[in-house]
Amino acid sequence: MKKNKFIAILSKENSAKIFFSILFVYFFSLNIYQMHNQHWTAMLDQDIKIIYNSLLVSSGFEQEYRDHPAYTTFLILGGIFKICSIFFDNFTIQEVFKSDNIDKEFQKLFYIGRIINTIYIFLLTLFIFKILNELKISKLISFISVSLSIFFISFYELLFVLRSEIVAVLMFLVSLYFLIRFLNKSNILYILLTGVFFALSMLAKIQAIFLFFSLFLALPFLITYLSATNRLNNLIKRSKLLLLCKLVLILFGIFYLLSQYLLSRNFLIELNDPAFSFLHNEDLFVFIFFGLFYFLFIKLLANYKLVSGNQIIVSLGMIISGFTLCIVIVLFLDILNIISFNKLNFLRLLNPIKFMGLHTFEMQKEVSIIMTFKALLQAAIGHYDLSAEFNEKFNPTVFNIDTKIFFRNLHLLSLFLLILVSLISIKNKNLLNLTLAFLCGIIIYNLIFLLRETIGYNIFIFPLYIFIFSILLNKLSKRYLSIFSLIFVIVFLSENFFLSGMYKNIFSREPSVYNFCGLDKWKNSENYQENYNNRSYIKLVQDTDTWIKAYAEKFYGIGLEYCIQLDEKVNREQKFKFNY
């Protein structure tokens, strides 16, 4: 009886508002508590990168940091700085650098960035809930699924530091939401918005590409799951969308092949960079392979009458159109000098595998597709010589197994157990195929994380994890919901327990000012850096002045003035630690 009352409460119209209000207050309060006494220099990687580059973008300059390429991150935070500059002083880089208190101004920008971080976390959970609602998942399961975010360790790593992973995943979820809305409503605007947010996700962090690989695999089964076949057929019959989308896909394929050829010639001839050899281009290889695989995949499903090829063509064509539209808008804003766009970001969009590879292992003498995939295979079987760990000295274990790998496999084991139960209990092949498509995405991420990873990267897996959990349990009996909810919570809590040392770091961060100003009153506590690195996957930056010169060049130029402001007694002739 009590259980029925609980379900009735959750079913009420205002239950979602109350639930998400509590969730927001939880993450917001935790974030405020942690950051209230943290100096903006505490995490050079990547707090300063994001604050500084967002300030650049909002002030009319191109971003200097573009590894991710993180453009969407800078666009959003920079846009907020831009709006603030209309009403308040010291929100442009020119004003901040001329300020009498540069430290105070950067601290203000840091606080704003961290508050926006909370909103990202909140919106991520909200869109997962909205997607589950569109997938017709029961409210009880939806609430439980979203609640798992409270126990998932990646949320806490990303809540307390400014990074682009959370932005990329959020944009992916918005993209997926509009795709499902399109399948439910057949509104072309929704499928165009799918493509727009696809581009924004990639412009935030190129690692998001594998989320979309998984989504494209799931697309045929999503169409069937949502009973969208007739709606799509009617849409195709009433318009010339099919012809248009065929043309879009052909032109996109030609453009991609041509761009890769021209880029390779440019890099080989002008920059002398063999990593971009046309014949050794991993991205070209993956693009061709996935294109052929996907064509045969859809052909096979069509032969068994599980999907219509025309429906897939229309869906993909419109997604690519939305993607292109986003890029055109970005370039248009750049041409009008409203928001600057660094053209080198295109390299990341066109070559995501290449640029991810540059951060995983060194490619000095041999440059080839074979080496890239050889490294991945070696890492998969436990050979880590080519792995680029963030902190090679921090390697906690559970039963002599690397903690990250142990729990990642435990997550997979939990999912396999759920899928096995579903295979026995559910006679819906399409449903199982849909979850297997999402599982492919998880497996891909598990493989690439073997080459370079931190706990925060698991955020890419979380939505796929939740979709499998929710879709299958929505069709199983209520007792399985209790059992698997308990299993997943125990796994998540156990991971938090075994990595609890990282929370000591999070709530005891100290500034990095002494490293580049040399002022005694800014000295860190004894052995701070060593103690921090001993319980963190990501090391603190050691060569501070070189790091700032590389990633915050304009700030480097006013560094002396900044240090003088921090200590009124300092003599202007005192040596500044940056090397001019």
RODO-2510 file (C-alpha; in nm, 4 decimals, decimal comma):
residues 580
     n   res          X          Y          Z
     1     m     0,0000     0,0000     0,0000
     2     k     0,2811     0,2419     0,0944
     3     k     0,4620     0,1545    -0,2293
     4     n     0,1516     0,2401    -0,4336
     5     k     0,1255     0,5752    -0,2550
     6     f     0,4894     0,6479    -0,3377
     7     i     0,4321     0,5714    -0,7047
     8     a     0,1206     0,7903    -0,6998
     9     i     0,3237     1,0814    -0,5615
    10     l     0,5839     1,0417    -0,8347
    11     s     0,3089     1,0405    -1,0956
    12     k     0,1747     1,3793    -0,9906
    13     e     0,2254     1,6707    -1,2279
    14     n     0,4558     1,8700    -0,9963
    15     s     0,6691     1,5738    -0,8893
    16     a     0,9324     1,6378    -1,1597
    17     k     0,9616     2,0059    -1,0621
    18     i     1,0106     1,9154    -0,6960
    19     f     1,2588     1,6399    -0,7816
    20     f     1,4753     1,8584    -1,0057
    21     s     1,4576     2,1515    -0,7667
    22     i     1,6026     1,9277    -0,4948
    23     l     1,8642     1,7907    -0,7374
    24     f     1,9707     2,1411    -0,8432
    25     v     1,9943     2,2634    -0,4839
    26     y     2,2066     1,9576    -0,3987
    27     f     2,4624     2,0103    -0,6772
    28     f     2,4564     2,3899    -0,6399
    29     s     2,5112     2,3840    -0,2625
    30     l     2,7910     2,1314    -0,2936
    31     n     2,9580     2,3376    -0,5643
    32     i     2,9306     2,6645    -0,3679
    33     y     3,0626     2,4981    -0,0522
    34     q     3,3675     2,3629    -0,2355
    35     m     3,4550     2,6741    -0,4344
    36     h     3,3888     2,9523    -0,1799
    37     n     3,7532     2,9588    -0,0628
    38     q     3,9260     2,8217    -0,3763
    39     h     4,1547     3,0581    -0,5623
    40     w     4,1122     3,0807    -0,9374
    41     t     4,4722     2,9630    -0,9951
    42     a     4,4283     2,6382    -0,8009
    43     m     4,3582     2,4293    -1,1122
    44     l     4,5593     2,5599    -1,4025
    45     d     4,4342     2,2626    -1,6050
    46     q     4,1696     2,3545    -1,7100
    47     d     4,0071     2,6263    -1,5023
    48     i     4,2354     2,9022    -1,6297
    49     k     4,2222     2,7773    -1,9897
    50     i     3,8444     2,8009    -1,9984
    51     i     3,8134     3,1312    -1,8075
    52     y     4,0872     3,2995    -2,0105
    53     n     3,9767     3,1715    -2,3532
    54     s     3,6111     3,2503    -2,2809
    55     l     3,7232     3,6020    -2,1945
    56     l     3,9162     3,6190    -2,5224
    57     v     3,6138     3,5091    -2,7271
    58     s     3,3792     3,7518    -2,5490
    59     s     3,6277     4,0334    -2,6138
    60     g     3,6522     3,9792    -2,9884
    61     f     3,9672     3,7625    -3,0006
    62     e     4,0120     3,4093    -3,1312
    63     q     4,0561     3,1294    -2,8802
    64     e     4,4211     3,0398    -2,8179
    65     y     4,3508     2,6931    -2,6793
    66     r     4,1877     2,4592    -2,9327
    67     d     4,2870     2,1014    -2,8435
    68     h     3,9292     1,9793    -2,7850
    69     p     3,8585     2,2260    -2,9599
    70     a     3,6386     2,3562    -2,6703
    71     y     3,4794     2,6275    -2,8901
    72     t     3,1272     2,5607    -2,7564
    73     t     3,2539     2,5893    -2,3987
    74     f     3,4137     2,9266    -2,4728
    75     l     3,1109     3,0363    -2,6755
    76     i     2,8642     2,9803    -2,3895
    77     l     3,0745     3,1152    -2,1034
    78     g     3,2123     3,3941    -2,3228
    79     g     2,8566     3,4812    -2,4260
    80     i     2,7636     3,5180    -2,0597
    81     f     3,0683     3,7417    -2,0053
    82     k     2,9604     3,9439    -2,3116
    83     i     2,6092     3,9969    -2,1722
    84     c     2,7534     4,0935    -1,8332
    85     s     2,9834     4,3474    -2,0039
    86     i     2,6766     4,5381    -2,1267
    87     f     2,5645     4,6067    -1,7691
    88     f     2,8847     4,5851    -1,5626
    89     d     3,2494     4,6867    -1,5879
    90     n     3,5511     4,4552    -1,6113
    91     f     3,4022     4,1790    -1,8250
    92     t     3,6285     4,2252    -2,1267
    93     i     3,9907     4,1190    -2,1356
    94     q     4,0995     4,4795    -2,1972
    95     e     3,9170     4,6012    -1,8856
    96     v     4,0338     4,3112    -1,6676
    97     f     4,4006     4,3638    -1,7588
    98     k     4,3775     4,7401    -1,6874
    99     s     4,2028     4,6818    -1,3550
   100     d     4,3626     4,7854    -1,0267
   101     n     4,2803     4,4407    -0,8919
   102     i     4,3357     4,1775    -1,1632
   103     d     4,3220     3,8954    -0,9099
   104     k     3,9772     3,9994    -0,7883
   105     e     3,8412     4,0235    -1,1433
   106     f     3,9637     3,6753    -1,2397
   107     q     3,8203     3,5378    -0,9140
   108     k     3,4827     3,6849    -1,0110
   109     l     3,5013     3,5200    -1,3553
   110     f     3,5991     3,1924    -1,1896
   111     y     3,2915     3,1989    -0,9646
   112     i     3,0650     3,2654    -1,2638
   113     g     3,2238     2,9762    -1,4547
   114     r     3,1706     2,7390    -1,1640
   115     i     2,8057     2,8411    -1,1240
   116     i     2,7517     2,7763    -1,4958
   117     n     2,9146     2,4369    -1,4358
   118     t     2,6356     2,3529    -1,1905
   119     i     2,3782     2,4508    -1,4497
   120     y     2,5457     2,2189    -1,7032
   121     i     2,5195     1,9268    -1,4577
   122     f     2,1579     2,0117    -1,3848
   123     l     2,0641     2,0426    -1,7523
   124     l     2,2376     1,7129    -1,8303
   125     t     2,0206     1,5273    -1,5788
   126     l     1,7126     1,7187    -1,6952
   127     f     1,7617     1,6207    -2,0596
   128     i     1,8183     1,2575    -1,9655
   129     f     1,4800     1,2740    -1,7916
   130     k     1,3169     1,4450    -2,0910
   131     i     1,4617     1,1830    -2,3292
   132     l     1,3323     0,9003    -2,1098
   133     n     0,9920     1,0680    -2,1118
   134     e     0,9990     1,0841    -2,4941
   135     l     1,0963     0,7130    -2,4952
   136     k     0,7817     0,6476    -2,2890
   137     i     0,9729     0,5210    -1,9869
   138     s     0,7688     0,5155    -1,6651
   139     k     0,8200     0,8088    -1,4293
   140     l     0,9358     0,5829    -1,1476
   141     i     1,2168     0,4372    -1,3606
   142     s     1,3028     0,7830    -1,4964
   143     f     1,3390     0,9260    -1,1457
   144     i     1,5516     0,6310    -1,0335
   145     s     1,7694     0,6557    -1,3461
   146     v     1,8373     1,0268    -1,3011
   147     s     1,8994     0,9736    -0,9295
   148     l     2,1918     0,7467    -1,0184
   149     s     2,3799     1,0646    -1,1149
   150     i     2,4147     1,1389    -0,7422
   151     f     2,6247     0,8251    -0,7013
   152     f     2,8247     0,8443    -1,0287
   153     i     3,1795     0,9581    -0,9542
   154     s     3,2337     1,1482    -1,2814
   155     f     2,9728     1,4065    -1,1830
   156     y     3,1831     1,5082    -0,8857
   157     e     3,5107     1,5287    -1,0736
   158     l     3,3467     1,7488    -1,3377
   159     l     3,1373     1,9531    -1,0935
   160     f     3,4475     2,0889    -0,9193
   161     v     3,6575     2,1756    -1,2243
   162     l     3,5890     2,3603    -1,5494
   163     r     3,6157     2,1182    -1,8414
   164     s     3,4505     2,0584    -2,1789
   165     e     3,3364     1,6962    -2,1337
   166     i     3,0159     1,7952    -1,9569
   167     v     2,9340     2,0487    -2,2317
   168     a     2,9927     1,7912    -2,5083
   169     v     2,7675     1,5326    -2,3408
   170     l     2,4986     1,7939    -2,2725
   171     m     2,4975     1,8988    -2,6388
   172     f     2,4740     1,5321    -2,7397
   173     l     2,1718     1,4822    -2,5147
   174     v     2,0013     1,7903    -2,6574
   175     s     2,0750     1,6548    -3,0060
   176     l     1,9294     1,3141    -2,9164
   177     y     1,6247     1,4791    -2,7582
   178     f     1,5432     1,6658    -3,0800
   179     l     1,6001     1,3498    -3,2855
   180     i     1,3465     1,1598    -3,0772
   181     r     1,1076     1,4561    -3,0964
   182     f     1,1428     1,4423    -3,4741
   183     l     1,0637     1,0712    -3,4795
   184     n     0,7608     1,1332    -3,2597
   185     k     0,6327     1,4461    -3,4378
   186     s     0,7892     1,4428    -3,7907
   187     n     0,8738     1,8122    -3,7553
   188     i     1,1706     1,8928    -3,9811
   189     l     1,2859     2,1704    -3,7469
   190     y     1,3633     1,9077    -3,4815
   191     i     1,5891     1,7009    -3,7074
   192     l     1,7757     2,0154    -3,8180
   193     l     1,8301     2,1050    -3,4516
   194     t     1,9639     1,7506    -3,4031
   195     g     2,2393     1,8337    -3,6506
   196     v     2,3032     2,1784    -3,5018
   197     f     2,3649     2,0345    -3,1553
   198     f     2,5657     1,7497    -3,3083
   199     a     2,8075     2,0156    -3,4367
   200     l     2,8089     2,2018    -3,1030
   201     s     2,8859     1,8764    -2,9219
   202     m     3,1816     1,8078    -3,1507
   203     l     3,2997     2,1683    -3,1190
   204     a     3,3001     2,1213    -2,7412
   205     k     3,5001     1,7981    -2,7387
   206     i     3,5737     1,5747    -3,0366
   207     q     3,5523     1,2603    -2,8181
   208     a     3,1755     1,2994    -2,8523
   209     i     3,2020     1,1480    -3,2027
   210     f     3,1646     0,7975    -3,0578
   211     l     2,8353     0,8916    -2,8921
   212     f     2,7030     0,9749    -3,2359
   213     f     2,8459     0,6546    -3,3838
   214     s     2,6395     0,4695    -3,1251
   215     l     2,3357     0,6848    -3,2006
   216     f     2,3567     0,6146    -3,5749
   217     l     2,3679     0,2398    -3,4971
   218     a     2,0642     0,2801    -3,2748
   219     l     1,8676     0,4938    -3,5236
   220     p     1,6906     0,2083    -3,7145
   221     f     1,5803     0,0500    -3,3883
   222     l     1,4713     0,3864    -3,2467
   223     i     1,2421     0,4329    -3,5470
   224     t     1,0749     0,0986    -3,4758
   225     y     1,0720     0,1526    -3,0986
   226     l     0,8877     0,4835    -3,1379
   227     s     0,6558     0,3458    -3,4105
   228     a     0,7749     0,6252    -3,6391
   229     t     0,7709     0,4256    -3,9646
   230     n     0,4364     0,5526    -4,0941
   231     r     0,5075     0,9114    -3,9912
   232     l     0,8384     0,9113    -4,1764
   233     n     0,6889     0,7462    -4,4844
   234     n     0,4157     1,0104    -4,4974
   235     l     0,6759     1,2846    -4,4640
   236     i     0,8825     1,1394    -4,7487
   237     k     0,5761     1,1008    -4,9736
   238     r     0,4595     1,4598    -4,9184
   239     s     0,7923     1,6229    -5,0027
   240     k     1,1123     1,5991    -5,2024
   241     l     1,3141     1,5365    -4,8893
   242     l     1,4456     1,2018    -5,0094
   243     l     1,6045     1,3486    -5,3227
   244     l     1,7429     1,6448    -5,1285
   245     c     1,8923     1,4235    -4,8556
   246     k     2,0558     1,1914    -5,1093
   247     l     2,2188     1,4957    -5,2666
   248     v     2,3312     1,6252    -4,9227
   249     l     2,4919     1,2923    -4,8301
   250     i     2,6708     1,2621    -5,1672
   251     l     2,8022     1,6196    -5,1467
   252     f     2,9099     1,5661    -4,7858
   253     g     3,1033     1,2520    -4,8809
   254     i     3,2759     1,4291    -5,1704
   255     f     3,3548     1,7316    -4,9536
   256     y     3,5033     1,5172    -4,6781
   257     l     3,7272     1,3173    -4,9132
   258     l     3,8391     1,6311    -5,0954
   259     s     3,9049     1,8210    -4,7724
   260     q     4,1157     1,5363    -4,6351
   261     y     4,3235     1,5296    -4,9528
   262     l     4,3759     1,9078    -4,9549
   263     l     4,4502     1,9169    -4,5824
   264     s     4,7061     1,6397    -4,6127
   265     r     4,8827     1,8217    -4,8976
   266     n     4,8860     2,1440    -4,6966
   267     f     5,0307     1,9823    -4,3869
   268     l     5,2803     1,7715    -4,5755
   269     i     5,4103     2,0490    -4,7992
   270     e     5,3799     2,3636    -4,5874
   271     l     5,4063     2,2368    -4,2311
   272     n     5,6059     1,9216    -4,2980
   273     d     5,3851     1,7208    -4,0634
   274     p     5,3787     1,3515    -4,1671
   275     a     5,1047     1,2809    -3,9157
   276     f     4,8594     1,4083    -4,1767
   277     s     4,9713     1,1911    -4,4648
   278     f     4,6759     1,1223    -4,6920
   279     l     4,7524     0,7524    -4,7142
   280     h     4,8048     0,7236    -4,3383
   281     n     4,4984     0,9202    -4,2323
   282     e     4,3108     0,7343    -3,9574
   283     d     4,0042     0,9535    -3,9925
   284     l     3,9766     0,8892    -4,3649
   285     f     4,0114     0,5178    -4,3010
   286     v     3,7480     0,5205    -4,0228
   287     f     3,5120     0,7377    -4,2315
   288     i     3,5282     0,5012    -4,5296
   289     f     3,5065     0,1900    -4,3130
   290     f     3,2112     0,3173    -4,1091
   291     g     3,0355     0,4423    -4,4244
   292     l     3,0639     0,1022    -4,5925
   293     f     2,9745    -0,0815    -4,2731
   294     y     2,6706     0,1382    -4,2128
   295     f     2,5518     0,0963    -4,5730
   296     l     2,5717    -0,2841    -4,5459
   297     f     2,4181    -0,2686    -4,1976
   298     i     2,1125    -0,0750    -4,3199
   299     k     2,0934    -0,2916    -4,6336
   300     l     2,0781    -0,6051    -4,4174
   301     l     1,8086    -0,4606    -4,1922
   302     a     1,6092    -0,3491    -4,4974
   303     n     1,6286    -0,6986    -4,6478
   304     y     1,4710    -0,8356    -4,3317
   305     k     1,2175    -0,5500    -4,3463
   306     l     1,3321    -0,4172    -4,0112
   307     v     1,3877    -0,0674    -4,1451
   308     s     1,3403     0,1398    -4,4571
   309     g     1,6606     0,2641    -4,6191
   310     n     1,4819     0,5807    -4,7321
   311     q     1,3959     0,6682    -4,3743
   312     i     1,7611     0,6423    -4,2720
   313     i     1,8716     0,8491    -4,5733
   314     v     1,6248     1,1265    -4,4852
   315     s     1,7209     1,1225    -4,1178
   316     l     2,0965     1,1313    -4,1818
   317     g     2,0631     1,3845    -4,4630
   318     m     1,8733     1,6273    -4,2432
   319     i     2,1162     1,5756    -3,9526
   320     i     2,4099     1,6585    -4,1823
   321     s     2,2159     1,9614    -4,3089
   322     g     2,1706     2,0854    -3,9515
   323     f     2,5380     2,0181    -3,8816
   324     t     2,6377     2,2247    -4,1860
   325     l     2,3929     2,5001    -4,0900
   326     c     2,5598     2,5315    -3,7493
   327     i     2,9051     2,5657    -3,9067
   328     v     2,7721     2,8279    -4,1519
   329     i     2,6222     3,0297    -3,8638
   330     v     2,9496     3,0084    -3,6709
   331     l     3,1450     3,1333    -3,9737
   332     f     2,8878     3,4084    -4,0371
   333     l     2,9247     3,5335    -3,6787
   334     d     3,3010     3,5335    -3,7309
   335     i     3,2771     3,7286    -4,0574
   336     l     3,0581     3,9898    -3,8839
   337     n     3,3163     4,0119    -3,6009
   338     i     3,0501     3,9199    -3,3461
   339     i     3,2169     3,5983    -3,2232
   340     s     3,5612     3,5002    -3,3476
   341     f     3,6165     3,1467    -3,4740
   342     n     3,9637     2,9984    -3,5119
   343     k     3,9702     2,8201    -3,8471
   344     l     4,2048     2,5529    -3,7074
   345     n     3,8994     2,4180    -3,5217
   346     f     3,7986     2,2668    -3,8566
   347     l     4,0978     2,0352    -3,8307
   348     r     3,9533     1,8881    -3,5132
   349     l     3,6108     1,8437    -3,6687
   350     l     3,7498     1,6741    -3,9796
   351     n     4,0151     1,4670    -3,7996
   352     p     3,8841     1,3761    -3,4514
   353     i     4,0620     1,0375    -3,4383
   354     k     4,3935     1,1947    -3,5396
   355     f     4,3797     1,4628    -3,2737
   356     m     4,2701     1,2188    -3,0057
   357     g     4,5659     1,0016    -3,1078
   358     l     4,8073     1,2904    -3,0634
   359     h     4,7165     1,2940    -2,6942
   360     t     4,7459     0,9208    -2,6390
   361     f     5,0845     0,8065    -2,7599
   362     e     5,3871     0,9456    -2,9305
   363     m     5,4155     0,9067    -3,3073
   364     q     5,7721     1,0041    -3,3820
   365     k     5,9222     0,7801    -3,6501
   366     e     5,6469     0,5554    -3,7794
   367     v     5,3217     0,7202    -3,8836
   368     s     5,0571     0,4813    -4,0033
   369     i     4,7087     0,3505    -3,9512
   370     i     4,8599     0,0201    -3,8454
   371     m     5,0481     0,1803    -3,5575
   372     t     4,7375     0,3555    -3,4302
   373     f     4,5245     0,0453    -3,4160
   374     k     4,8174    -0,1666    -3,2971
   375     a     4,8460     0,0640    -2,9967
   376     l     4,4752     0,0277    -2,9238
   377     l     4,4973    -0,3523    -2,9450
   378     q     4,8031    -0,3599    -2,7180
   379     a     4,6276    -0,1455    -2,4604
   380     a     4,3164    -0,3653    -2,4787
   381     i     4,5154    -0,6774    -2,3837
   382     g     4,6965    -0,5041    -2,1004
   383     h     5,0133    -0,3663    -2,2615
   384     y     5,0329    -0,0003    -2,1580
   385     d     5,3711     0,1175    -2,2879
   386     l     5,1993     0,3416    -2,5405
   387     s     4,9403     0,4702    -2,2992
   388     a     4,9519     0,8385    -2,2047
   389     e     4,8422     0,8464    -1,8426
   390     f     4,7619     1,1794    -1,6809
   391     n     4,9561     1,0819    -1,3678
   392     e     5,1784     0,7776    -1,4053
   393     k     5,2563     0,7738    -1,0291
   394     f     4,8918     0,7410    -0,9229
   395     n     4,7642     0,3942    -0,9941
   396     p     4,5251     0,2631    -0,7241
   397     t     4,4119    -0,0990    -0,7564
   398     v     4,1280    -0,3255    -0,6472
   399     f     4,2361    -0,6902    -0,6144
   400     n     4,5561    -0,5904    -0,8000
   401     i     4,3507    -0,4601    -1,0931
   402     d     4,3649    -0,0944    -1,1994
   403     t     4,0710     0,0736    -1,0197
   404     k     3,9349     0,2452    -1,3304
   405     i     3,9449    -0,0759    -1,5321
   406     f     3,8040    -0,2821    -1,2449
   407     f     3,4941    -0,0687    -1,2044
   408     r     3,4511    -0,0108    -1,5761
   409     n     3,4364    -0,3892    -1,6198
   410     l     3,2052    -0,4136    -1,3202
   411     h     2,9726    -0,1642    -1,4899
   412     l     2,9812    -0,3774    -1,8039
   413     l     2,9154    -0,6931    -1,6025
   414     s     2,6091    -0,5305    -1,4470
   415     l     2,4814    -0,4359    -1,7909
   416     f     2,5488    -0,7828    -1,9326
   417     l     2,3552    -0,9352    -1,6426
   418     l     2,0623    -0,7025    -1,7107
   419     i     2,0726    -0,7809    -2,0839
   420     l     2,0873    -1,1561    -2,0097
   421     v     1,7798    -1,1324    -1,7865
   422     s     1,6069    -0,9318    -2,0590
   423     l     1,6945    -1,1907    -2,3251
   424     i     1,5183    -1,4531    -2,1173
   425     s     1,2190    -1,2426    -2,0126
   426     i     1,1573    -1,0053    -2,3049
   427     k     1,0579    -1,1342    -2,6480
   428     n     1,1146    -0,8015    -2,8230
   429     k     1,4199    -0,8305    -3,0519
   430     n     1,4060    -0,4646    -3,1555
   431     l     1,4286    -0,3551    -2,7934
   432     l     1,7315    -0,5720    -2,7342
   433     n     1,8944    -0,4543    -3,0581
   434     l     1,8428    -0,0937    -2,9475
   435     t     2,0197    -0,1547    -2,6163
   436     l     2,2998    -0,3471    -2,7914
   437     a     2,3600    -0,0445    -3,0174
   438     f     2,4075     0,1721    -2,7065
   439     l     2,6279    -0,0998    -2,5574
   440     c     2,8562    -0,0766    -2,8624
   441     g     2,9174     0,2876    -2,7748
   442     i     3,0154     0,1929    -2,4195
   443     i     3,2574    -0,0745    -2,5430
   444     i     3,4203     0,1702    -2,7890
   445     y     3,4764     0,4216    -2,5096
   446     n     3,6134     0,1511    -2,2816
   447     l     3,8714     0,0670    -2,5479
   448     i     3,9866     0,4215    -2,6191
   449     f     4,0003     0,5014    -2,2455
   450     l     4,2686     0,2362    -2,2155
   451     l     4,4982     0,4705    -2,4068
   452     r     4,4195     0,7904    -2,2183
   453     e     4,1699     0,8428    -1,9410
   454     t     4,0614     1,0010    -1,6212
   455     i     3,7512     0,9396    -1,4116
   456     g     3,5837     1,2440    -1,5659
   457     y     3,5827     1,0800    -1,9097
   458     n     3,3261     0,8278    -1,7813
   459     i     3,0637     1,0974    -1,8289
   460     f     3,0561     0,9957    -2,1973
   461     i     2,9407     0,6493    -2,0910
   462     f     2,6801     0,7547    -1,8340
   463     p     2,3909     0,8467    -2,0718
   464     l     2,4323     0,5210    -2,2677
   465     y     2,4425     0,3335    -1,9396
   466     i     2,1193     0,4970    -1,8238
   467     f     1,9386     0,4376    -2,1542
   468     i     2,0109     0,0631    -2,1395
   469     f     1,9099     0,0529    -1,7730
   470     s     1,5827     0,2399    -1,8322
   471     i     1,4684     0,0827    -2,1605
   472     l     1,5119    -0,2755    -2,0398
   473     l     1,3765    -0,2305    -1,6879
   474     n     1,0735    -0,0523    -1,8319
   475     k     0,9738    -0,3882    -1,9843
   476     l     1,0755    -0,6102    -1,6925
   477     s     0,8761    -0,6766    -1,3771
   478     k     0,9034    -0,4380    -1,0804
   479     r     1,1142    -0,6796    -0,8748
   480     y     1,3951    -0,6537    -1,1298
   481     l     1,3851    -0,2757    -1,0940
   482     s     1,4593    -0,3048    -0,7221
   483     i     1,7328    -0,5658    -0,7740
   484     f     1,9234    -0,3839    -1,0491
   485     s     1,8797    -0,0408    -0,8928
   486     l     2,0455    -0,1804    -0,5808
   487     i     2,3232    -0,3459    -0,7848
   488     f     2,4047    -0,0251    -0,9728
   489     v     2,3973     0,1921    -0,6602
   490     i     2,6321    -0,0489    -0,4809
   491     v     2,8731    -0,0492    -0,7782
   492     f     2,8695     0,3326    -0,7987
   493     l     2,9144     0,3773    -0,4216
   494     s     3,1951     0,1220    -0,4152
   495     e     3,3796     0,3135    -0,6862
   496     n     3,3422     0,6335    -0,4839
   497     f     3,4725     0,4543    -0,1753
   498     f     3,7847     0,3124    -0,3418
   499     l     3,8650     0,6513    -0,4953
   500     s     3,7633     0,8567    -0,1917
   501     g     4,1153     0,9997    -0,1673
   502     m     4,0389     1,2359    -0,4536
   503     y     3,7812     1,4172    -0,2374
   504     k     4,0618     1,5239    -0,0019
   505     n     4,2121     1,7066    -0,2984
   506     i     3,8867     1,8602    -0,4105
   507     f     3,8190     2,0283    -0,0766
   508     s     4,1771     2,1355    -0,0044
   509     r     4,2990     2,3027    -0,3228
   510     e     4,5596     2,5748    -0,2873
   511     p     4,6574     2,8552    -0,5284
   512     s     4,9476     2,8407    -0,7720
   513     v     5,0410     3,2067    -0,7302
   514     y     5,3716     3,1442    -0,5520
   515     n     5,4998     2,9371    -0,8451
   516     f     5,5024     3,2384    -1,0760
   517     c     5,5121     3,5413    -0,8423
   518     g     5,7477     3,4154    -0,5728
   519     l     5,5655     3,6047    -0,2957
   520     d     5,6190     3,4414     0,0443
   521     k     5,2651     3,5001     0,1636
   522     w     5,1369     3,2851    -0,1273
   523     k     5,3503     2,9821    -0,0446
   524     n     5,1717     2,6479    -0,0467
   525     s     5,1644     2,4188     0,2536
   526     e     5,4524     2,1744     0,2928
   527     n     5,4555     1,8927     0,0338
   528     y     5,1213     2,0176    -0,1067
   529     q     5,1955     1,9321    -0,4688
   530     e     5,3385     1,5886    -0,3837
   531     n     5,0441     1,5008    -0,1582
   532     y     4,7960     1,6209    -0,4187
   533     n     4,9536     1,4177    -0,6991
   534     n     4,9615     1,1056    -0,4803
   535     r     4,5834     1,0913    -0,4822
   536     s     4,4874     1,2359    -0,8207
   537     y     4,4649     1,1067    -1,1774
   538     i     4,5469     1,4546    -1,3040
   539     k     4,8765     1,6055    -1,1864
   540     l     4,9154     1,9672    -1,0866
   541     v     5,1010     2,1788    -1,3399
   542     q     5,4684     2,2015    -1,2406
   543     d     5,6303     2,4507    -1,4789
   544     t     5,3738     2,7225    -1,4175
   545     d     5,5235     3,0137    -1,6085
   546     t     5,5895     2,8029    -1,9212
   547     w     5,2367     2,6618    -1,9014
   548     i     5,0783     3,0069    -1,8806
   549     k     5,2950     3,1353    -2,1637
   550     a     5,1712     2,8466    -2,3805
   551     y     4,8019     2,8603    -2,2894
   552     a     4,7384     3,2190    -2,1725
   553     e     4,9799     3,4288    -2,3729
   554     k     4,8095     3,7654    -2,3197
   555     f     4,7926     3,7092    -1,9445
   556     y     5,1622     3,6267    -1,9496
   557     g     5,2255     3,9729    -2,0850
   558     i     5,0745     4,1457    -1,7807
   559     g     5,2073     3,8952    -1,5285
   560     l     5,4499     4,1385    -1,3669
   561     e     5,1749     4,3908    -1,3002
   562     y     4,9568     4,1113    -1,1582
   563     c     5,2288     4,0060    -0,9112
   564     i     5,2934     4,3690    -0,8082
   565     q     4,9235     4,4114    -0,7312
   566     l     4,9255     4,1046    -0,5077
   567     d     5,1899     4,2591    -0,2805
   568     e     5,1876     4,6375    -0,2400
   569     k     5,5254     4,6241    -0,0679
   570     v     5,6992     4,4570    -0,3610
   571     n     5,9655     4,6592    -0,5342
   572     r     5,8979     4,7111    -0,9032
   573     e     6,2544     4,5990    -0,9654
   574     q     6,1890     4,2626    -0,7990
   575     k     6,2549     3,9785    -1,0404
   576     f     5,9421     3,8430    -1,2024
   577     k     5,9548     3,4637    -1,2338
   578     f     5,8275     3,4515    -1,5921
   579     n     6,1071     3,4329    -1,8422
   580     y     6,0669     3,7140    -2,0971
***
